[in-house]
């Protein structure tokens, strides 16, 4: 096992499946905003990443999470990140980007890209909303179960380790409520056969307890209408071993960049010099590809294998 716990020969999907079943401690899910940030997070011990349509894909495209990002854009970005690190990466699959055939294609493309799992919502594709937005609706239960069954079946055909997660928006949906939400969580797990269900908007710890009682197996919840994020010990006390904290990394980055830009606008290069001085004795990792990846080191190694001595003379001037 390496520093972040990957077994030799274990695929990212198999690792994710192992982590969500772990009972002794909580798996923390965070946003890796880009591939380079993911490398820093990995060195700091991150175990799992989620590429959200709003936070991560939106950071690349500038598009809001209102159903405008395409499946191929999302898979491309998540694939770049997944291929840059060893920890498993989950993609936000939104509503599946279409009917059951589109869902099947999405699963196939994710597996090809090295993505470990996918979260699929039960919102209607025509009215996709960002989490915690006004006007959220859910599709009929039968429709949602078909969507998830299509994903599970395609997974079983291609890679049984690939993880399918169902996100339920019914709690705050204009056409639903708590009772239907609990029914759906149970159906998504039992009837559709997904590996993991998530409650999008708990209003209290009591509602989380109701969700935990309704379903067996991996369960997580977003902050929803809770007054604060629950800590890891609080998760374990509720019988939940997955903590959903994806947006933390963005907030920290935005604040750090804002502070520096404000200082730079006032003091110019002195702000940069003071920043460097403040980091003396506190080095931070440079998120570059290693010798085993598509790096400059690898480029030189291959050139020394393929090129003549005369062509390699350029390195004498380095």
PyMOL commands that set and color helices and strands:
alter all, ss='L'
color gray80, all
select helices_A, chain A and resi 12-21+35-43+53-61+71-82+100-113+125-127+141-158+170-172+178-190+205-214+232-237+248-267+269-278+296-306+311-317
alter helices_A, ss='H'
color red, helices_A
select strands_A, chain A and resi 27-29+48-51+88-92+117-121+163-168+196-199+218-221+242-244
alter strands_A, ss='S'
color yellow, strands_A
deselect
rebuild
show_as cartoon
